[in-house]
Amino acid sequence: MQIFRTGKYQISDLEILQEVQPLEYAERTILKRLNFLIGFLKKEKPEILQNFILKLNNKFIKLLNNSVIDTTFEKDDINDDFIHLKVYPDLLFNALNYYLQLLKVDTKKNWTKDKIKVTNKNYIQSFLYHRYYNALVLTEIIERNQAVKFFKDYIDSYVKSISSEWRKYETLEEFREARIPQEGDPPNIGWVIVQGVIEKGKYPQRKDTCMWDDAIKELPDVELKYLAACYGDFQGYNNSNENFILTMSHTVVEGYPYCDCIVHDIRVNKDLTHPPKEFFDNMWQLKED
């Protein structure tokens, strides 16, 4: 087993175009998460639900430059599964509008049917900004530490709820092999990752770049950016196998030169001790072009 460095990334990759169907993607990500969050609040903190709805809706109104959605748009056009969100049509309308604004959708396009091309930067901002402002509004309602803990609990529950969508792996070796590009595979653009050697049930990864971080540089609150962009990885790795546990002390989003990740297989080794900085520094030459 060898150490590999996979992926490639340049800041200009943020301007690469990709195709998306705006309504389909909004339902699969933005609205699905917001619907889950409202349901989670209703169950766990019902006393702040109405205040959260009011403040989040007002936040979107302040962020909006104009309306992309035609006023004839009906909430009935939205997936019936969003039983919590559809109770609040104004919030649904403004959440969608803000998402479309972030995508920079041409108002002349039929965004409910057509596929459009958007930059990687706008694509990433369209969902991470939503997560960020969901967390920010919570900090404006309850004490910050409580809000952060609650948002983490929500992310854990949400990511676990979509576990069936994750590819499953039986071993760390199988999981690692899937991260190594095969001959002819396109490179993973955005994340340059040092794929370490598995030893004693521990699989190290050092993520040297993060396109998501560059896309959301303008957002000021580092802790909330971490919640929006990084925290879901903990449950995400566990979704691949219930015995996989991620430990991670530092991330690019928090201002560190890399994300230091260890995926532990607790069937092999229950010790979740995280290696020191020197271990990750020595995995591969730092700041390599």
N, C-alpha and C positions, 0 to 999 in steps of 0.2 A: 504494500500500500504506500502510495506516494502523496506528498503534499501538492495540491493543485491550486492555481489561482485562476478563477473563472470569471467570465463577464468582461464588459468594457463599458467605459462611460466618459463622456466629455460634456461640459456644461451646455454645449450647443445641442445635445440630444434632447433637451427640453423643448426645442422648437420642431422636432420631428412630428409629422402629422400621423394620426391614427384615426380609424373610422369608428364611429359610435352611433347607436340609435338612441337619442336623448331620453325619450320616455321609457324605453325598455330598461336602460341603465339606471335611470332615476328610481324606478320601481324596485330594481334588484339591489340597490345600495342605499341611496339617500332615504327614500321613503320607508323602506323595510326596516332600517335601523331606527328611524325616528318613531315609527309605529311601535317597535319593540320597547324603546325608551319610555314612551308614554305609558305603555302597559306596565313596565317595570316600576315606574313612579306610582302608578295607580295602586300597585300591590304593596310596594315597600315604603313609600312616603306620600300617601294620599293627601296629607295636610299641605304639601307644597305644590301639588299638581297644577292647580289653576293659576298660581302665581308664575310657575314655570312656563305654561302655555302663553300667558300674557306677555311676559318679558321676552321670550324667544320670538314671538310674533313681532313685537316692537323692534327687536334687534334686526330682524330681516328687513322690516320697513325702512329703518335707518340706513341699512347697507345697500338697498336697492336704488339704482339710478333711474330705471324705468321698468315698465312691464313688458316682458316678452310674450307672456300668455295672453291670448285674446280673452276678453271678458266673457265671451260665450262658452269658454271652457267649463265643462261640468265635472264635478268630483266623481260622478258616476263613471267617467272614463278611466278612473283609477281602479286598480285591483281591489276587489271586494274583501280580500284577506286583511286589508289594513283597517281593521275594525276600530282601533283606538284613534288613529289619526283622522279618519273620515268624520269623526265627531266634531272636529275643529276645522271646518272648511277654509277659514281665513289663514290659518297656519299652514295648511296643505298648499294653498294657492301661493303664499309668499315663500315657502320653502322651495317649491318648484321654480318660482321666478328667480330666486337667488342662485339656485343651481344652474339654471340656463344662462344667467348673467355671467357666472364664473366660466362656463363653457364658451362664452362669447358666441352664442347661437345667433345666426342671421334671422331677424324677425320675419323675413320673407320666406324662410324655409318652413315646411310642414314638419315641425319638430316631433309631432306625435307619430309620424309614419316614416319619414325619410331618414336615411343614414347621412351623417355629416362628418366632415373631417375637422379635427381639432388638434391643437398642439398637445404634446405630453404635459406641458406645464399647466394648461387650462384644465386638462382632464384630471390631473392629480388634485389641483385646487378645488375642483367641483365637489369632491367628496371629503377631503381633509379639512377644508374650511368649515364645512357643516359640523363635523365632529368637534372641531375646536370651539365653535360658538355654542354648541350644546353644552360642553363642559364649562365654558365661561359663564353662561347664564346660571348654571347651578352654583358657581362660586359667588354670584351676586345675590343668591337667595339664602344659602346656608353657609355656616363657617367653612372656610376654605379646606381645611384638612378633612372635614366630614364630606364635603363635596367631591374631593379627589377620591376618597375611599369609595363613596357611592358610585362614582363614575367607573372606577375599576371593577366593582362588583357587577355593574351593568354590562361592561365589555366582556367580562368572563362569561356571564350568562348568555349574552348574545352570540359570541363566537362558538360557545359550546352548543347552542341551539342549531347551528348550521354544520355540525360535525359531519353529517352524512355527505356533505359536499366535498370533504377533504379526501384526497387519495390516502389510502392506508398502507402502512409498511410494517412488516413483521420484525425486522431487525434494524439496528443503526447502520449496518453495512449496506443493506438494501436502500435505506433512506439516503445515505451518502452517495451511493452509486447513481441515484436519480438526479443528483446535483451536478454530476460531472458530464459536461456535454460530450456527445458522441460525434464521430466524424460526420461532417455534413450538417450538424445542427446549427441553427443561427445562434449567435452569442446572446447572452442575457444582458440587455442594455439597461444601464442604470445602477447596477450593483456589481462591483468588483469584490469578489469574496475569496479569501484564502480558505480552502477546504483542508482541514487538518487530518491527522491520523487518529483513528479510533483506538483508544487504549483503556482497558479496565472499565468498559461501559460508558465512556465519555467521548463525545464527538465534538471537537472544537471547530468553530468557524470565526473568522475575523472579517467583518464586513467593512471594507475600506472606503466605499462611497455609498451615497444614498441620494437618488434622484428626488425622492419625496422631500428630503430636507431642503434641497435647493429650490424646490417649487414653492415652499412655504416660508422662506426666509423672512418675509415681511411681517409675519405674525410675531407679536412681541413677547408673548408669555411662553417661556421654554417648557415649563412643566406641563402646560396644557397641550403644547405641540407634541410632547412625548406621549401623552395620553391618546392623542388623536392618531399618531403615526406608528408608535412602537409597542404600546402596552399589549395590544391584541396578540402579539407574537407568542406570549406565554401560553395562552390557551390554544393558539393555533398549532403549535408544535405538538401539544398534547392530543389534538384532534387526529393527528396522523397515527398515533398509537397511545393508548391510555397509560403506557409505562414510560413514555418520553416526557421528561421534565426539562424545561429550559431554565438556565440561569444566565443572567446578563447584568453586568454592573454599570456599563457605560455605553452610550450611543452617540452616533454622529449628530443626531438631532439636538442632543444636550451640549454639543460643542466639543466633543472628544474626537480624536483623529480616526476612530473606528468604533464599531460595535463589537464587543467581546462576548461571544456566544458559546455556551457549552450545552449540548443536548445530552442529557443523562438517560440511560436505560436503567431504571431502578430494579429490574429483574436481575441485572448483572452486578450492579453496585449501587447501594442505597446512599452512599456518601455523596452529598450534593455540594461539597466544598468547591468553590470557584477559584480557578488559578489566579495568581497575581498578574499585575500588568506586564512584568518582564516576560512571562510565558507568551503572551500575545504579541509583544514587541518583536520577539525572536522567531515567530512563525514564518515571517517573510519580510524582506526588506521594506521598510516604511518609506512612504512618499516616492514610490517607484512610478515612473511615467507609464 
